[in-house]
Amino acid sequence: MSMFDELGDGIYRRRYESLDLNIGVVIGDDGVLLIDSRASHRQADELRDELRTLTDLPVGWVVNTHFHWDHTWGNARFPEATIWGHDRCRSEMIENGEVARQGVLEWMPAEYHEMVEEVEITPPTHTFAETASLHIGRSVELGYHGLGHTNSDIAIRVGSVMFAGDLLEEGAPPSFGDSYPLDWGRTLTTLPNAELIVPGHGDVVGARFRQTQTQEIQAVAELAKDGHRGGKPFAELINDGPYPGPTMEAALGRAYAQLDGDL
């Protein structure tokens, strides 16, 4: 039984137990395109070894869905590849990568510190602002649709499959730490239609899941706007939203920061 799930002709995803993270694989004529590169050099090396069970073709492209460490810190282990991402994915990794590393070290158990410290933070070498097309023997469409989980999330469309990164998350609530809750719901409504959607974490989903999560995130935005308009501290609203308390605290805090003009 393959460790890769085939979602279409030459289109795969690998779901890892670590962080419940999804990696996309698209096999082209002369090379492989990876969607995200995992969270460390060691994890990226494991991915490279596993790719040999699918194909002998080299990795020609890596596409980062956004700048977060768990999706990009394997980039350096694919030096032969062209690395693509949004303009702000590159700038965030350059300007704030070491801050992110210190943040990870603060909560990660000590036995993993060496793994984190050895990472060479490697931003995308090729960027775009709105759309880009990669022709690898088939068309791979990259699109930025607006603020959401971060300021630089992109969706990748290949045939009937869309890789959505952390714009969608299955199996756990969305992560709001670097998010823009007032915009996120609208951004989700503008993503291209797809039969299969691969979220950044969790199981493959479809249109119904996307619609439900969109409505939940829009409900968070409306709750924040109503509370802010009424002069309520967001802490009073935490139990009124669709997600557990810690998630709502992060989501409402970011939404209030947006409403205050601080983001």
C-alpha positions in Angstrom: 0.0 0.0 0.0 1.4 3.3 -1.1 2.1 6.1 1.5 0.9 8.5 -1.2 -2.7 9.0 -2.0 -3.4 9.5 -5.8 -5.9 12.2 -6.3 -5.7 12.4 -10.1 -3.4 11.3 -12.8 0.1 12.0 -11.4 -1.3 14.1 -8.6 -0.7 12.9 -5.1 -0.8 14.0 -1.5 1.2 12.6 1.4 -0.4 13.1 4.8 2.2 12.9 7.7 1.4 12.0 11.3 3.8 14.8 12.3 1.6 18.0 12.6 -1.0 16.1 10.4 0.6 18.0 7.5 -0.2 17.5 3.9 2.4 17.6 1.1 1.4 17.8 -2.6 3.2 16.0 -5.4 2.6 16.6 -9.1 4.6 14.6 -11.6 5.5 16.4 -14.7 7.2 15.4 -17.9 10.8 16.0 -16.7 10.4 16.6 -13.0 8.4 16.7 -9.9 6.6 19.6 -8.4 6.3 19.6 -4.6 3.7 21.7 -2.7 5.4 22.6 0.6 8.5 21.0 1.9 7.8 20.0 5.6 9.2 21.5 8.8 12.9 20.7 8.9 15.8 19.4 6.9 15.4 16.0 8.4 11.7 15.8 7.5 12.5 17.0 3.9 15.1 14.3 3.6 12.5 11.7 4.6 10.2 13.2 1.9 12.9 13.0 -0.7 13.5 9.3 0.1 9.8 8.6 -0.1 9.5 10.2 -3.5 11.6 7.5 -5.0 8.7 5.1 -4.4 6.8 7.2 -6.9 9.3 8.3 -9.6 12.9 8.6 -10.5 12.4 12.1 -11.8 14.1 15.0 -10.0 12.4 17.6 -8.0 12.2 20.6 -10.3 9.8 22.9 -8.4 8.8 23.6 -4.8 5.7 25.7 -4.2 5.2 27.2 -0.7 1.6 27.8 0.2 2.6 30.4 2.8 5.6 31.3 4.9 4.9 29.3 8.1 7.8 27.1 9.3 6.0 23.8 9.1 5.5 24.3 5.4 8.8 25.8 4.3 11.7 24.8 6.5 12.5 21.9 4.2 13.2 24.2 1.3 16.9 24.1 1.6 17.0 20.3 1.0 15.8 20.8 -2.6 18.7 23.0 -4.0 18.1 21.8 -7.5 14.5 23.1 -7.5 13.0 26.4 -8.4 11.1 27.6 -5.3 7.9 29.5 -5.8 5.7 31.5 -3.4 3.9 34.8 -3.0 5.9 38.0 -2.8 5.2 38.3 0.9 6.1 34.7 1.6 9.6 35.6 0.5 9.8 38.8 2.5 8.3 37.3 5.6 10.9 34.5 5.6 13.7 37.0 5.1 12.6 39.6 7.6 11.1 37.4 10.3 12.5 33.9 9.8 14.9 34.1 12.8 12.1 35.5 15.0 10.0 32.5 14.0 12.8 30.1 14.8 13.1 31.5 18.3 9.4 31.2 18.7 9.5 27.6 17.8 12.4 26.9 20.1 10.5 28.4 23.0 7.7 25.8 22.9 9.3 22.8 21.2 10.8 20.1 23.5 14.5 20.3 24.0 15.2 17.0 22.2 14.1 18.7 18.9 16.1 21.9 19.3 19.0 20.6 17.2 16.7 19.8 14.4 15.3 23.4 14.5 18.7 25.0 14.8 20.2 23.3 11.8 17.5 24.6 9.5 18.7 26.9 6.8 15.7 29.2 6.2 15.4 29.4 2.5 12.7 31.7 1.0 11.2 31.3 -2.5 13.5 32.4 -5.3 10.5 33.1 -7.7 7.6 35.1 -6.5 4.4 36.7 -7.8 1.7 39.1 -6.6 -1.5 37.7 -8.0 -1.2 34.7 -10.3 1.5 32.5 -11.9 1.4 29.5 -14.2 3.9 26.7 -14.2 4.1 24.5 -17.2 5.6 21.1 -16.3 4.0 19.0 -19.0 0.7 20.0 -17.5 -0.6 23.4 -16.2 -0.2 24.2 -12.5 -2.0 27.5 -11.6 -0.9 29.5 -8.6 -3.2 32.2 -7.2 -3.3 34.7 -4.4 -6.9 35.5 -3.5 -6.6 37.8 -0.5 -5.7 38.0 3.1 -6.6 34.9 5.2 -4.6 32.5 7.4 -1.6 34.8 6.7 -0.8 37.7 4.4 0.6 35.4 1.7 -1.6 32.3 1.3 -1.9 30.9 -2.2 -4.0 28.1 -3.7 -2.6 25.7 -6.3 -4.9 24.2 -8.9 -3.9 21.1 -10.9 -6.8 19.7 -13.0 -9.7 18.9 -10.7 -7.5 19.2 -7.5 -6.8 22.3 -5.4 -4.1 22.5 -2.7 -5.4 25.2 -0.4 -2.6 25.3 2.2 -3.8 26.5 5.6 -6.6 28.6 4.1 -8.6 25.5 5.0 -7.8 23.0 7.8 -9.5 19.7 8.5 -9.4 17.8 11.8 -8.7 20.9 13.9 -9.9 24.5 14.0 -8.2 27.0 11.7 -5.1 28.7 13.1 -5.6 32.4 13.6 -2.2 33.5 15.0 -1.1 35.5 11.9 -4.6 35.7 10.4 -6.8 38.4 9.0 -10.3 37.2 10.1 -12.2 40.1 8.6 -10.9 39.1 5.1 -10.5 35.4 5.4 -14.1 34.4 4.7 -14.3 36.5 1.5 -11.0 35.1 0.4 -12.3 31.6 0.7 -15.3 32.5 -1.5 -13.0 33.5 -4.3 -11.0 30.3 -4.5 -11.4 28.3 -7.7 -13.8 25.4 -7.7 -12.4 22.0 -7.4 -13.7 18.4 -6.9 -11.0 17.6 -4.4 -9.4 20.1 -1.9 -6.3 19.3 0.0 -6.0 21.5 3.1 -2.7 22.2 4.8 -3.5 19.8 7.5 -6.0 16.9 7.8 -8.0 14.9 5.3 -9.0 15.7 1.8 -12.3 17.7 1.6 -14.8 18.9 -0.9 -17.1 21.9 -1.6 -19.4 21.3 1.4 -16.5 21.4 3.9 -15.2 24.5 2.3 -18.6 26.2 2.5 -19.0 25.2 6.2 -15.6 26.5 7.2 -16.1 29.7 5.2 -19.4 30.3 7.1 -17.6 29.7 10.4 -14.9 32.2 9.7 -17.4 34.7 8.5 -19.3 34.2 11.7 -16.2 35.1 13.7 -15.8 38.3 11.7 -19.4 39.3 12.2 -19.1 38.6 16.0 -16.0 40.7 16.2 -17.5 43.6 14.2 -20.7 43.6 16.4 -18.7 43.4 19.6 -16.3 46.1 18.6 -19.1 48.4 17.5 -20.8 47.9 20.8 -17.6 48.6 22.8 -17.3 45.1 24.2 -13.9 43.7 25.0 -13.3 40.7 22.8 -12.7 38.5 25.9 -16.5 38.7 26.5 -17.2 37.1 23.1 -15.0 34.1 23.3 -17.8 31.7 24.2 -20.1 33.0 21.5 -18.2 31.7 18.4 -18.0 28.5 16.5 -14.6 27.4 17.8 -13.1 26.4 21.2 -12.0 29.1 23.6 -8.3 29.4 22.8 -9.0 29.5 19.0 -11.7 32.2 19.5 -9.4 34.2 21.7 -6.7 34.3 19.0 -9.3 34.9 16.2 -11.1 37.8 18.0 -7.8 39.3 19.1 -6.6 39.5 15.5 -10.0 40.7 14.3 -10.1 43.5 16.9 -6.5 44.5 15.9 -7.8 44.8 12.3 -10.7 46.9 13.4 -8.4 49.1 15.4 -6.2 49.6 12.4 -3.2 47.8 14.0 -2.8 45.2 11.2 
